[in-house]
């Protein structure tokens, strides 16, 4: 027995099940990050004058800028992987999804450099309120990047066998994975100026 709406859109929403599911999941993620961003704003605006530490005192803006470029590029390659499937070009799909995965590796490597440098200089979450927020927000974001990389790695590897039997459903799965990856990138685009520049 087939599960309905894996490929065809639902009549009530115009979305297939997985796409509806990812949008609902991303709505909960927006609330999670929204609560953390709100906490940051309240703590920063409520801090007594002259007591708030700014990101530029602790953070490496050039490395964060490079990470921003890497994540934006990974969003482009994620779209290209999905578009390659739409064009029935599985080899290009694997190439673009592989580049997306490597961009994630690059992002994590730069983040590891940033974290280790801070730890080396004695900057920990307990050091001050700003660093507590910085490590909470960026640490949670790193976990999301790792989650996206696990999914993308699966679809580039063992999960790709679905392409031979259900190509349209597989293409839909890549679209859903792409929506998640774009969300992760979008969160960083908000994190970067909020923590590093303002």
Helices and strands as residue ranges (DSSP letters): H 17-46, G 55-57, H 61-86, H 90-120, H 129-156, G 158-161, H 162-165, H 167-191, I 192-197
